[in-house]
Amino acid sequence: MTREILVVTDRPPRPDRDEGSVRLSRLLDALAEIGWNVTLATSSAELADHLRDEGARYDAVLLSRPDVASAHLASVRAHAPQALLLYDTVDLHFLREYRGARLKKSRPALERALARKAQELELVRAADRTLVVSDAEREVLDEECPGASVYVVGNVHEAPGSQAPIEARSGALFVGGFGHAPNADAAGYLAGEIWPLVRRAAPGLELTIVGADPPADLGGEGIVVAGAVERVEPYLDACRVSVAPLRFGAGVKGKVLASMGRGVPVVGSPVAFEGIPVRDGEEALVVEGPEATADAVVRLHGDAALWARLSQAGTALVAERYSPAAAAEALAAALGPEPVRA
């Protein structure tokens, strides 16, 4: 018997624009692979009509992100009571918002983060099962919502490894859509505080910044702002170092996994690697602060042996932990091996 799942998200996935879209697109593929017939819907008033008319045919409903889940959870319960209801956090928004509020020292932002926390924890309690992207975020929910059914379904990335030797590469790369506050903050921090130190130690080293909607004032000596690009892979294949100096955020960072999977070693902050089981000096360089980050970029750019070791180990980690097969296995566990109803 074919199992039916309704997946509801805030907007159609755009894998060329943001990591959340990349993850959703690949999870939809994984659902099909494990035998589910997927109906994708965006959050709208018409969704309630669809549930009223078609809700009885669904074995499961997945609501993606907190605002979508808050808007439609009651309608799902009313019109598809037989369906397993999953809440996909994508990341724990309240962690990201709380950390951003602390960095900015903003009381209004802190109050918004606390309201978000109350919203998300209520959704976790109300859903049958909750999906998070890392063990770290599952541990947060285990503490905040004891007894909740929480499953780790991580990001999904291919791991082809390095496509060019270090000799054919140069420079560093930052990737991130600028509609996402942690990326905008990190890029400004990188350009304004870290890159001048890099240029002082290595005057010819250039940074390329890739991502949609960059601010007009982002730039500086030795910095090229490429903005939105059709494909990021050519940039990954041309650089020696990927830099991710995130100062706040949550979830698992797609820019980090995409770089490692393609054999590009990453210099990043502890926030950038949260939820990813890297070891400093083994799969990546984990650093904090402008001076330490600049030193690590310059060292990695010029050390072929270190570069090769990190490149190979990073690719292996992504292949093992974040493959499409791993995602399919995690989704199968979250949804159960048998149909929810006969």
HUFEN-V450443 format. One record per backbone hydrogen bond with DSSP energy under -0.5 kcal/mol. NH is the residue of the N-H (numbers start at 0). CO is the residue of the C=O. If there is no record, write none. Layout:
BEGIN
nh->NH co->CO
nh->NH co->CO
END
This chain:
BEGIN
nh->2 co->34
nh->4 co->36
nh->5 co->59
nh->6 co->4
nh->6 co->38
nh->7 co->5
nh->7 co->61
nh->8 co->40
nh->16 co->13
nh->17 co->13
nh->21 co->17
nh->22 co->18
nh->23 co->19
nh->24 co->20
nh->25 co->21
nh->26 co->22
nh->27 co->23
nh->28 co->24
nh->29 co->25
nh->30 co->26
nh->31 co->27
nh->32 co->28
nh->33 co->29
nh->34 co->31
nh->35 co->30
nh->36 co->2
nh->37 co->35
nh->38 co->4
nh->40 co->6
nh->42 co->8
nh->46 co->43
nh->47 co->43
nh->47 co->44
nh->48 co->44
nh->49 co->45
nh->50 co->46
nh->51 co->47
nh->52 co->48
nh->53 co->49
nh->54 co->50
nh->56 co->53
nh->57 co->54
nh->58 co->3
nh->59 co->3
nh->60 co->83
nh->61 co->5
nh->62 co->60
nh->62 co->85
nh->63 co->7
nh->63 co->61
nh->64 co->62
nh->64 co->87
nh->68 co->64
nh->69 co->65
nh->70 co->66
nh->71 co->67
nh->72 co->68
nh->75 co->71
nh->76 co->72
nh->77 co->73
nh->78 co->74
nh->79 co->75
nh->82 co->79
nh->83 co->58
nh->85 co->60
nh->85 co->83
nh->86 co->128
nh->87 co->62
nh->87 co->85
nh->88 co->86
nh->88 co->130
nh->90 co->88
nh->92 co->90
nh->94 co->91
nh->95 co->91
nh->96 co->92
nh->97 co->93
nh->98 co->94
nh->99 co->95
nh->100 co->96
nh->101 co->97
nh->102 co->98
nh->103 co->99
nh->104 co->100
nh->105 co->100
nh->106 co->104
nh->109 co->105
nh->110 co->106
nh->111 co->107
nh->112 co->108
nh->113 co->109
nh->114 co->110
nh->115 co->111
nh->116 co->112
nh->117 co->113
nh->118 co->114
nh->119 co->115
nh->120 co->116
nh->121 co->117
nh->122 co->118
nh->123 co->119
nh->124 co->120
nh->125 co->121
nh->126 co->122
nh->127 co->84
nh->128 co->84
nh->129 co->148
nh->130 co->86
nh->131 co->150
nh->137 co->133
nh->138 co->134
nh->139 co->135
nh->140 co->136
nh->141 co->137
nh->142 co->138
nh->143 co->139
nh->144 co->140
nh->147 co->144
nh->149 co->147
nh->150 co->129
nh->152 co->131
nh->152 co->150
nh->156 co->321
nh->160 co->260
nh->167 co->164
nh->168 co->165
nh->169 co->237
nh->171 co->205
nh->172 co->240
nh->173 co->207
nh->175 co->209
nh->177 co->211
nh->179 co->176
nh->180 co->178
nh->182 co->179
nh->183 co->179
nh->184 co->180
nh->185 co->181
nh->186 co->182
nh->187 co->183
nh->188 co->184
nh->189 co->185
nh->190 co->186
nh->191 co->187
nh->192 co->188
nh->193 co->188
nh->194 co->189
nh->196 co->193
nh->197 co->193
nh->198 co->194
nh->199 co->195
nh->200 co->196
nh->201 co->197
nh->204 co->201
nh->206 co->221
nh->207 co->171
nh->208 co->223
nh->209 co->173
nh->209 co->207
nh->210 co->226
nh->213 co->210
nh->217 co->214
nh->218 co->216
nh->222 co->219
nh->223 co->206
nh->224 co->222
nh->225 co->208
nh->225 co->223
nh->226 co->208
nh->234 co->231
nh->235 co->231
nh->236 co->232
nh->237 co->233
nh->238 co->234
nh->239 co->170
nh->240 co->170
nh->241 co->264
nh->242 co->172
nh->243 co->266
nh->245 co->243
nh->252 co->271
nh->253 co->251
nh->255 co->252
nh->256 co->252
nh->257 co->253
nh->258 co->254
nh->259 co->255
nh->260 co->256
nh->261 co->257
nh->262 co->259
nh->263 co->258
nh->264 co->262
nh->266 co->241
nh->267 co->265
nh->267 co->284
nh->268 co->243
nh->272 co->268
nh->273 co->270
nh->275 co->272
nh->276 co->274
nh->277 co->275
nh->280 co->283
nh->281 co->278
nh->282 co->278
nh->283 co->278
nh->284 co->265
nh->285 co->283
nh->286 co->267
nh->286 co->284
nh->292 co->288
nh->293 co->289
nh->294 co->290
nh->295 co->291
nh->296 co->292
nh->297 co->293
nh->298 co->294
nh->299 co->295
nh->300 co->296
nh->301 co->297
nh->302 co->298
nh->302 co->299
nh->303 co->301
nh->306 co->302
nh->307 co->303
nh->308 co->304
nh->309 co->305
nh->310 co->306
nh->311 co->307
nh->312 co->308
nh->313 co->309
nh->314 co->310
nh->315 co->311
nh->316 co->312
nh->317 co->313
nh->318 co->314
nh->319 co->315
nh->320 co->316
nh->321 co->317
nh->326 co->322
nh->327 co->323
nh->328 co->324
nh->329 co->325
nh->330 co->326
nh->331 co->327
nh->332 co->328
nh->333 co->329
nh->334 co->330
nh->335 co->331
END
